[in-house]
Amino acid sequence: MSDREYVIKAENLSFRYEGAERYAVDHVNLEVEKGEFLAVLGRNGSGKSTLGKLFNALIEPTEGTLTVCGMECKTEDDAFAIRQKCGMVFQNPDNQLVATIVEEDVAFGPENLGIASEEIRRRVRWALETVGMLEYRKNAPHLLSGGQKQRVAIAGVIAMKPEIIVFDESTSMLDPIGREEVMRVAKQLNRENGVTVVWITHFMEEAAQADRIAVVHNGSIAMADTPKKIFSKGQALKAFGLETPDMSYLAQELRSAGIMISDEIITVEEMEVELCRYKSNT
Amino acid sequence: MLSNITIGQYFPGTSFIHRLDPRTKILLTVMLIVCIFVSKGFMGFALIALFMLFCAKLSRISLKFIIRGLKPIAFIVSFTFILNLFLGAGTDVIWEWGVLSITKQGVRNAVYMAVRLVLLVTGTQLLTLTTSPIALTDGLERLFSPFKKIGFPAHELAMMMSIALRFIPTLIEETEKITKAQKARGADFESGNLLKRAKAMLPLLIPLFVGSFRRADDLAMAMEARCYRGGNGRTKMNPLTFAKIDLIAAGVFTALFAAIIVLNIFGIF
């Protein structure tokens, strides 16, 4: 345990909206490792988005402690420092772009940090290149597709050079192509730039691509494990209002029918391989 | 129907006029407006009109485009023209009918007023066509920043303006979407008298309002998440700087201004 580096550490983290009876986030203990791709999975109203907002210091914990990159949010300045380290990409692509030109929008974050003009220009170029939107730098955001807008939003975040990026259901308003684009960029940032990703979603197929899944139910972490382990517990998932991916479900059904294939299958390809292996063995 | 609004429409380019610092352009446009109002006669207007033609030529924006931008004010221009024509004071009566009369001075006033309005709109159009909204708000922010000391919210105003400009297309899109959705549910926006049609707009406006409040909320959060905390300590990717061309433009404008004053003093109409 000791050689692992945690960028987010929550202990008994709780949050209650003003006037609400129930905790939206209820005594959560969670650690996010540096460089990890963590999916936070839960159905609507499970408290997963509130958790994301806590990580970004947009809201303050009601109880418990939360350390982001070694910082606790006590004052306005702490919040400012945390937001610099932990960026956030939101759900609605239209509602998070500020400027009328792509390039200016990406510059918005660095400008807020008070970085020198020369460095801002360098960062904006790098950020747009990283998300593959450099050729659109002079465009107006409203003329872009949903996936492109989200990529611009990601560029706006990475231009601030954060260590963590929280994606708060960033694909839920996109078409399949846009979803694919955003996921690809997130994975690339995680793999090539060592950015820790917290991917909040209710799509099983997306969660399946993460290193680890934390299932959120009624504000607390119900399970946290690798995707394969999580999806093999189909019945438990159902209780949290979540559907297992089709292939995991099929695998479980086959197993209960006496066809003993692996219970850690998520994709069609894996199923194909496993079935062929099973067939050649019998 | 909504997508052809030209307010604040920017025509990208790299011409002399485009490259001027927005502050220069704003100040010179103000100067031009002053010119339009102080000039009293045909010569002055002709000079200004020629000068504007020259600017339009320099900016490489087609005249057709500029003239199209005048369409929305056609009604106001003709209205003021008619009003001035019939109700203008004067002694040399040409035609009279009850309280209505046309006088020589009235005709002149009417024509000048119409010309003034057209020149005014053309002048400001040249500004908005050659200056990106971002540059425009940037320029305004910088121009008004000396007044920050007495509590004038220069940065906040500029920010509000640029956000408004950013969301105009989004809201237009949303209006069209809601219109379609309501039409599909049997809403009728086209028939009936004015009052009926205004009432029919209600189911369009309410969702639009609710939607924009939600948007505002989302945007505020997104801005906070990106470390926005007002104008203090902010830097700019492309800070504004005055260059040689700004000096040239200012020189040319001063010459024009002087010419108008001279025309006025010597009473050359």
Interface residues (C-beta under 8 A of the other chain):
Chain A: K53 N56 L58 E76 F80 R83 Q84 G87 M88 F90 N92 D94 N95 Q96 L97 V98 A99 T100 I101 E103 E104 A107 F108 G109 P110 E111 N112 L113 G114 I115 A116 S117 I120 R121 V124 K138 A140 P141 H142 G156 V157 M160
Chain B: P12 S132 P133 I134 S162 I163 L165 R166 P169 T170 E173 R214 R215 D218 L219 M221 A222 M223 E224 A225 R226 C227 Y228 R229 G233 R234 T235 K236 M237 N238 P239
